[in-house]
Amino acid sequence: QALCEGRGCLPAPFPNRSGSATNMARSARYGSGRALLFVGVAVLCALHGLPGLSPPGPALADAGEEAAPPSFITKVVGAAAQGATAATVAAILSAITEPIVNRLLVKRMTFSQAYSEITFKLVSNFFLTTFPTNMLKFPVFEVINMALSFTTLSGSVRGVVNGWLFCTIMLPVTNYRFRKSMGWEINPALLYQAYVPTVARDIVYGWARGFVGGALGSAIAPETFAGKAAVFGLVVFAACIISSPGNEWRGYTLQPPNKKLPFGEYFKPVNYVRSTGVGATIMGIALMVGMLATPYAEMLFGYLKEHVFLGIGALAVVVLAFRMLTK
């Protein structure tokens, strides 16, 4: 579907060969399986050497020495490792949620209409986009956030600076991923499309995350990890609501010219409420689940790091199941 939308499907060069369509479909499935295998190997290789997932060395503990305070470089590398683990978890969640959210935002569909377009093939193919892009976006965000923590800026100001830097650096990746989720053609000239509304949204979102996070953290003061995850989900939900005007502006800008809705129709209150409410709810729940799942993912990756052959075997089973489900 993504290869055909907007460009038309090319006819087979030898239409009289009845097996050509079958062979092309089989080749596409094998290509997807090979791509998933490549992504899985990349996960194992990337996480195998991450210092953030390595246990502390025994020599220092046996000597009874106190660990030196972490340096700036150590914290940055650790933040990148944490971001890589979270990126893997979020890639799975994003492959399911982003196609729905983007259809609500740009096509102004109802939830049931957007959900009806979501298939396992679409989700599995989009995962091949969410994983590599997350492996870029999450570590970059964590590194920027960690670097800014060494400044004297307040939490909300750090959020503003973080949002501006992250958007400016990663907007081509964000727009590439958006167009893949919609099944649109990738045009390099459009990878910085909607810069102004996107940077405005990200700055407001970064500020709101810092402000609301501090306010809810002080008011609720959760003590359990599950409670902290629930508060984090609420913070993300509130930040999405607060930054929603920028997000709506971005969605209006990203409409294809031949299907662009008029301003008055696009910004109908019912469309705004549906897009913002459902989108913010999905994002809040997804990131809360991601926070809850990340420690278990870290343990799993740590185990696979020590049992590489077991990890390769599990990966082979996943690839085989993937190919069976996409037949």
C-alpha angles and dihedrals in degrees: 000000000000091000093050104040114108095355106058126238116277114234119245112268092230106037093173092067104091094197096055096089091047091049092049092050091048091049090050091052092048090048091053090047092051091048091051090048089052091050091048093050088048090054092052094044095045095047096039094075101032110126091210089068097044120103117239115270116258096224094074093046093048092050090054092230123150116245115249115247111267115264126223092262092049092052092047092050090047091050090051090051092049090048092051092054092047089046092060092051093044092048090064093047093043093052087063102036106036097064088054096045093046092051090051090049103044107020093038091225125162116251092256091051092049092045091051090062094054114099133170089249091054092047095046093047092046090052086065085063100039095052100055093039091049089050085061101037103043098049090044091052092047093047092050091047092049093047091051090050087070090061127082093242118127120248095259093046090048087053091054093049091043092051093050095046095043094048094047093050100038105033093104089055091046093051093044089054092046093053091048091052090053095045092241127147115269109240114182090207090063099049091100092044116139093015096153098050091041095051090045090052094047094047092051091043092051092049092046092049090054096043099042092040091056093044096048093041090056095041099046101023096192115208102189125069091238089052091050090050091051091050090048089054090051090049091052091046092051093045090051091051093048093048094041097106089063091046092051090048089052092050091050090050093049095056114120109253094237093053101033114143118223116261094250094050096043094051097046109144092239091054092047094049093047095046095043098039098046093038094050091046092051092047094047094049093043094051092044090053089046091054091049092047099044097079090051090047089052090052091047093049090047090053093047089049089061094040104041097164091053089052091051090050092050089049091053090053091050092050091048092050090047092054092047093050093048094051 
